[in-house]
Amino acid sequence: MSIDRSIAPSHALSSPADRFGARLRTNVSAENLQADVMAAEANSLAHTFAQLAASASVPAASQILLGARRRYFSGAGKSSAYANLLTHDLSSTLANVFLVDGHALSSLTVLSDVRATDALVLFSVRRYREETVKFGTEFARAGGSVVLVTDSADSPLAGIAAVVITVDTGSVSYADSPTAIAAVCHLLSTLTAASAKGARRRLAAREEIAIRLGLYHHDESASPDPQEP
């Protein structure tokens, strides 16, 4: 496969099928394609970090989460993985963290009881799932604060979000890059945990419970670290 450098701008290639046909051909080695993918991912991450440093949107989003009484996280399709990732990390250090996945917790249930002290982090990237747009619109209309993680300042929910975190999903593959979005999840969870009251106590309590429940594999043959007490 090879990369066509004369392709149309990435925002014009809305579907994975369009991107595959425009970007990939079968006349280059796997090693060269790997190098191109790695370079593109490094560039998109560097561009995203530069934008975030200039906008201070992640610290602003962190303050909204810290001030919220209930914190909801959601995304549809591929974006559900990002919502799951951020929910998992933040639930270790914050209380009242909920994944809205349409199964254990539905958008209808959440929208039936939105308060002004509630916050919703939504992941919405092209082609912008309609259920996500409707959920975010109704949540904001009910008085809650929406934090939007998206790939464009012109995405459908940008106008109603309290904070918009814009990431670069530029890619040389048929799939838009997830790298910068995952990095934002890590950055947001770290900033929020660092200022969360009781985060260390909560982490310690979870560790004790995990040990009692035997959640993690323990290698009996591993040599103890002589540095540890």
C-alpha positions as CSV (number, residue, x, y, z in Angstrom):
1,M,0.0,0.0,0.0
2,S,1.1,3.6,-0.5
3,I,-0.2,7.0,0.5
4,D,-1.5,9.4,-2.2
5,R,-0.1,12.8,-1.3
6,S,-2.4,14.6,-3.7
7,I,-5.7,13.6,-2.0
8,A,-8.4,16.0,-1.1
9,P,-8.3,17.6,2.3
10,S,-9.1,15.1,5.1
11,H,-12.4,16.9,6.1
12,A,-13.8,16.1,2.6
13,L,-13.3,12.4,3.0
14,S,-16.2,11.7,5.3
15,S,-16.5,7.9,5.1
16,P,-13.9,5.2,5.8
17,A,-14.6,3.8,2.3
18,D,-13.7,7.2,0.8
19,R,-10.6,7.5,2.8
20,F,-9.4,4.0,1.9
21,G,-9.8,4.6,-1.8
22,A,-8.1,8.0,-1.6
23,R,-5.2,7.2,0.8
24,L,-4.1,3.6,0.3
25,R,-2.7,1.7,-2.6
26,T,-1.0,-1.7,-2.8
27,N,2.4,-0.8,-4.0
28,V,4.5,-0.1,-0.9
29,S,6.1,-2.2,1.8
30,A,4.6,-2.6,5.3
31,E,7.7,-1.0,6.7
32,N,7.2,2.2,4.7
33,L,3.5,2.3,5.5
34,Q,4.3,1.9,9.2
35,A,6.7,4.8,9.0
36,D,4.1,7.0,7.4
37,V,1.5,6.1,10.0
38,M,3.9,6.7,12.8
39,A,4.9,10.1,11.4
40,A,1.2,11.1,10.9
41,E,0.3,10.1,14.5
42,A,3.2,12.1,15.9
43,N,2.2,15.1,13.9
44,S,-1.5,15.0,15.0
45,L,-0.6,14.6,18.6
46,A,1.9,17.5,18.5
47,H,-0.6,19.7,16.8
48,T,-3.3,18.8,19.3
49,F,-1.0,19.5,22.3
50,A,-0.1,22.9,20.8
51,Q,-3.7,23.8,20.4
52,L,-4.6,22.7,23.9
53,A,-1.8,24.7,25.4
54,A,-3.0,27.8,23.7
55,S,-6.7,27.4,24.5
56,A,-6.5,26.1,28.1
57,S,-9.7,24.1,27.3
58,V,-8.6,21.0,29.2
59,P,-8.1,22.8,32.6
60,A,-11.5,24.5,32.0
61,A,-13.1,21.1,31.5
62,S,-11.4,19.8,34.6
63,Q,-12.8,22.6,36.7
64,I,-16.3,21.8,35.4
65,L,-15.9,18.1,36.4
66,L,-14.5,19.0,39.8
67,G,-17.4,21.4,40.5
68,A,-20.1,19.0,39.3
69,R,-22.2,16.8,41.6
70,R,-22.8,14.1,39.0
71,R,-20.5,13.5,36.0
72,Y,-21.7,11.7,32.9
73,F,-19.6,10.4,30.0
74,S,-20.9,9.3,26.6
75,G,-20.2,8.7,22.9
76,A,-21.6,6.5,20.2
77,G,-19.9,4.0,17.9
78,K,-16.2,4.3,18.1
79,S,-16.5,7.2,20.4
80,S,-18.0,5.0,23.1
81,A,-14.5,3.6,23.6
82,Y,-13.2,7.0,24.6
83,A,-16.1,7.6,27.0
84,N,-15.4,4.2,28.5
85,L,-11.7,5.0,28.9
86,L,-12.3,8.3,30.6
87,T,-15.0,7.0,32.8
88,H,-12.8,4.1,34.0
89,D,-9.9,6.4,34.9
90,L,-11.9,9.1,36.6
91,S,-14.0,6.6,38.6
92,S,-10.9,5.7,40.5
93,T,-10.5,9.2,42.0
94,L,-14.0,10.8,41.8
95,A,-17.4,9.8,43.1
96,N,-20.6,10.0,41.0
97,V,-19.0,9.1,37.7
98,F,-21.4,7.4,35.2
99,L,-21.0,6.0,31.8
100,V,-24.1,6.5,29.6
101,D,-23.9,3.5,27.4
102,G,-27.5,2.9,26.6
103,H,-27.5,-0.4,28.6
104,A,-26.7,0.1,32.3
105,L,-27.6,3.8,32.0
106,S,-29.6,5.3,29.1
107,S,-29.7,8.9,27.9
108,L,-33.4,8.9,28.6
109,T,-32.8,8.1,32.2
110,V,-30.2,10.9,32.5
111,L,-32.3,13.5,30.7
112,S,-35.2,12.8,33.0
113,D,-33.3,14.2,36.0
114,V,-30.7,16.8,34.8
115,R,-29.7,19.3,37.4
116,A,-27.6,22.5,36.9
117,T,-24.9,20.9,38.9
118,D,-24.5,18.0,36.4
119,A,-21.8,17.7,33.8
120,L,-21.7,15.6,30.6
121,V,-18.5,14.9,28.7
122,L,-19.4,13.9,25.1
123,F,-17.1,12.5,22.4
124,S,-18.4,13.4,19.0
125,V,-16.2,13.2,15.9
126,R,-17.2,12.9,12.2
127,R,-19.5,11.7,11.0
128,Y,-21.2,12.9,14.2
129,R,-23.7,10.4,15.4
130,E,-27.2,11.8,15.6
131,E,-28.0,10.3,19.0
132,T,-25.0,12.1,20.5
133,V,-26.0,15.4,19.1
134,K,-29.5,15.0,20.4
135,F,-28.4,13.9,23.8
136,G,-26.0,16.8,24.2
137,T,-28.5,19.3,23.0
138,E,-31.2,18.1,25.4
139,F,-28.7,17.9,28.3
140,A,-27.7,21.6,27.8
141,R,-31.3,22.6,27.3
142,A,-32.1,21.1,30.7
143,G,-29.4,23.2,32.4
144,G,-26.5,20.8,32.6
145,S,-22.9,21.7,31.5
146,V,-21.6,19.9,28.4
147,V,-17.9,19.3,27.7
148,L,-17.4,18.4,24.1
149,V,-14.4,16.5,22.8
150,T,-14.5,16.8,19.0
151,D,-12.4,17.1,15.9
152,S,-13.7,20.4,14.6
153,A,-14.7,23.8,16.1
154,D,-17.6,23.6,13.7
155,S,-19.0,20.2,14.9
156,P,-22.7,20.1,15.6
157,L,-22.5,20.5,19.4
158,A,-19.9,23.2,19.6
159,G,-22.4,25.9,19.9
160,I,-24.0,24.6,23.0
161,A,-21.0,23.2,24.9
162,A,-19.6,25.0,27.9
163,V,-16.1,23.9,26.9
164,V,-15.0,22.5,23.5
165,I,-11.8,20.4,23.4
166,T,-10.7,20.2,19.8
167,V,-8.3,17.4,18.7
168,D,-6.5,16.6,15.5
169,T,-7.6,13.3,14.1
170,G,-5.5,13.6,10.9
171,S,-4.4,10.2,9.6
172,V,-3.0,8.4,6.6
173,S,-5.2,5.5,7.2
174,Y,-8.9,4.8,6.3
175,A,-9.6,5.3,10.0
176,D,-9.3,8.8,11.6
177,S,-6.7,8.8,14.3
178,P,-7.6,8.0,17.9
179,T,-4.2,8.9,19.3
180,A,-4.9,12.5,20.3
181,I,-8.3,11.7,21.7
182,A,-6.9,9.0,23.9
183,A,-4.2,11.5,25.0
184,V,-6.9,14.0,25.9
185,C,-8.6,11.4,28.1
186,H,-5.3,10.8,29.9
187,L,-4.7,14.6,30.3
188,L,-8.1,15.4,31.5
189,S,-8.2,12.5,34.0
190,T,-4.8,13.5,35.4
191,L,-5.6,17.2,35.8
192,T,-8.9,16.3,37.5
193,A,-7.5,13.7,39.8
194,A,-4.7,16.0,40.9
195,S,-7.2,18.5,42.3
196,A,-9.9,16.1,43.5
197,K,-10.5,16.1,47.2
198,G,-10.1,12.6,48.6
199,A,-8.5,11.2,45.4
200,R,-5.6,9.6,47.3
201,R,-7.9,8.1,49.9
202,R,-10.2,6.8,47.3
203,L,-7.4,5.1,45.4
204,A,-6.0,3.5,48.6
205,A,-9.5,2.2,49.5
206,R,-9.9,0.7,46.0
207,E,-6.6,-1.0,46.2
208,E,-7.4,-2.6,49.5
209,I,-10.7,-3.9,48.1
210,A,-9.0,-5.1,45.0
211,I,-6.6,-7.1,47.1
212,R,-9.4,-8.6,49.2
213,L,-11.3,-9.6,46.1
214,G,-8.3,-11.0,44.4
215,L,-8.9,-9.0,41.2
216,Y,-5.3,-9.1,39.9
217,H,-3.0,-11.9,39.0
218,H,-0.2,-12.5,41.5
219,D,2.9,-14.3,40.4
220,E,4.0,-16.5,43.3
221,S,7.3,-17.2,41.7
222,A,8.3,-13.6,41.4
223,S,11.2,-12.5,43.5
224,P,10.4,-9.8,46.1
225,D,12.0,-6.5,45.5
226,P,14.8,-6.1,48.1
227,Q,14.2,-2.3,48.0
228,E,10.6,-2.7,49.3
229,P,10.0,-2.7,53.1
